[in-house]
Each structure stands twice: as structure tokens, then as C-alpha cells.
Amino acid sequence: MRLRGVFRAAKLPNNQRAVGKKWVFKIKRKADGSIEKYKARLVAKGFVQKYGIDYTETFSPVVKYVTLRMIVAIAKFFGWPLDQLDVVTAFLYGLKKEKVFCSIPEGVELDDGFDCVELLKAIYGLKQASRVCVVKKAPRPAAVYR
């Protein structure tokens, strides 16, 4: 997470409070039941955030299925190419507008004088996380509609 620039060491300002966090661990399995990989992600306890103080907007850009079907039909009619997009790690690339401070995650060591981390990018659990997600084009699309 440090390599991705998700957070940096900081001192908690007097007018701010730190949002709690929690590590969530998951075991991904193959079809035969054997272990494929172990996954871990840091999740913010966003339920303690107060509207108007910690965040102001939570709008998430979503599309209705009917609209998506209409766009695919129009593209097919006119012969336009459509590419698949990868949004698996959208939360880890979204840059936030608000300053959010989080208590120090377990396993992260900071220099003396720092009592929290400032989140530079959105993580799961924040109220404003889905609003700031970024859609990036997949390096190799799994399917291309023609």
C-alpha cells in the first residue's frame, strides 16, 4: 500500500479525528478447492464519518443496465468497436478531495512523532470511496465486442 501511495505518515491536526481501520483477510481458492493465493486489504470504518464534517458527497457514477444494452446495440448497428474496462482496483487509484486521517494500521511502522496516517487515495469503507473511483482501461481485454 505504501508503494501505491495509498497513505503517508502524518500528525493528526487538532480539528480532525482519525477514522478506524481493519485488515480483512481472504483465501482465494481454485475450482478444485486448493489455495490459489492469500489476499489482504485495509478497510476503513467509515460508519463513524459524519456528513458535512468528514465528507460532503457520496454520489457514485453508475449506469443502468438498460442504458448499457442500448449503447451496445447502437455501437453494433454503426459498427463501432467496444472495449472492456477493468475496474477491479478502482478504489486504490481514486484520489480524494477531503483530508482523511486513519489510525496506524497493524504491521506499519512509522518514525517517531507521527501518530496517524493520511489517506491519499480512497480505500474500502470510506463514505466517499465510490465517488472517487477511477476507471482504467484493461491492458489486455478479456472480451472485445465487434
Secondary structure, 3 states (H helix, E strand, C coil): CCCCCCEEEECCCCCCCEECEEEEEEEEECCCCCEEEEEEEEEECHHHCCECCCECCCCCCCCCHHHHHHHHHHHHHHCCCEECEECCCHHHCCEEEEEEEECCCCCCCCCCCCCEEEEEECCCCCCCCCCCCCCEECCCCCCEEC
